[in-house]
């Protein structure tokens, strides 16, 4: 049985502001990645590379579910290395003017054969940094 990675933080910002940061490509590049082809619509694919200009890891994703201000769910893959896919789900829950943000990354073991950079530990650290530092700091400034 697959054990998903789950990372959760409370962000002191209203859910609508958090949603905008997750789904507006102009805001995303301020705290996440520069994803020029991102469109918040089911069935749309988007692509990006890690920051720094090295373009080592081509990330390819496809949106599978959107519930405005609540859920953004997409597949996540590295087509240059493998046909394997995982699923990333962002869930937002309003909490007295703040927002509880939860990321669930499922099927991470699909990347086991890709090396240490694709390990459970690597993704857990990455999501904690992205959510607990980058997004939180961006929205709470």
N, C-alpha and C positions, 0 to 999 in steps of 0.2 A: 504494500500500500504506500502511496506517495504521501510524503509529509511536506505540506506547503511551507514556504517562508511567510511569516506574518510580522509586519512591522506597523506599529500604531503610535500616533502622537496626537496630543491635543494642541491645536493652533488657535491662538487668540485673534481670530478673525471670523466674520460671518461666513456661512456656508457659500453664499453667492460669490463672495470675493475669492474663496478657495477654488470654487468651480471655474471661475474665470481664469485663474492662474494655471489650472490644469488643462484648459481647452482653448485658450487664446494663444496662438503660436508666437505672437509678439511678446506676450508676458512670459511664455515658457522659456524663451532664450535668456531671460534675466535670471532664472534660477535652475533650469533643467538643461535642456539641449536646444540647439537651434534646429528646428524641424520645419523646414520651408514648405514641405508638401502635406503638413498636418491639416486635416479637415475633420471636425468632430461629427462624423456621420458614419453610421453602421455600414460596413463593407469597404470603407476607404482604407487604403494602405498608406503607410508613411515610413520614411527611411531617415536614418541619421547615423552619424559617426560620433565617437567620443570627442570631447573638446581637446584642443591642442593642435589640430591640423595634421596629425599623423595618419588618420583614416585607416587604422588597423582593423577596426571592428565595425563592419557594416551591420547595423541593426535594422531589421525589417519587421514591421508590425502591421496588424490588420485589426481594425475596430470590430468587435463582435457584439458589444452591447453598450448602450448609452441610456441612462435615466438622468435627465438634467438635475444638477445639484445633489445627486446621490451616487451614481455608479458610472465609471468609465472602465471598460474591460476590453483588452486587446491581446492578440497573440504576439509573441516575441520570439524572434529567431535571428540566426546568423547565417544567411544563405551562402556566404563564402566558405564556411566551415562544415555545415551540416544541414540536412533537411529537417532536423528536429525542431519542434516548436514547444514553447511553454505558454502559459496564460498569466497575464498581470491584471489584477483588478484593484482599482482605487474605489474605496467606499467612503462617503462623507455622511456624517451624522451631526446635525445641529445640537449644540449643547450650551444653552444659556448665553447666546451671543458668540460663543466660540464654536469650533468645529473639531470633532473627533475624526481624524483621517487614518484610514487603515489600508495598507497595501498587502495583498495576498499574491504571492508568486507561486503558481502551481506547476507541477511536473518538472521541477528543476533538475531532477536526475536524468532527464533527456539530454543534458549537456555534460554528463559525467565523462564522456570520452574526449572532451575538447581541451582538457588540461586544467591547471590550477586557477587560471583567470576566470574560469566558468564554474567554480565550485560553489557549494551552498554557502560557505563562509564568505567568499568574495561577494556574492550577491547580497547576503545579509548585511555586510558592512556597507555596500553601496547604497542599498535602500535606506539604511539608517542615516547615512550621510545626506542623501537626496531629500528625504522627508524630514528628518529631525534637525538638520542644519540648514540646507539650502532653501527649501520651501518655507520652513518655519521662520527663518530669519528674514526672508523676502517679504512675507506677509505681515510680520509683526513689527517691521521697522517704522 
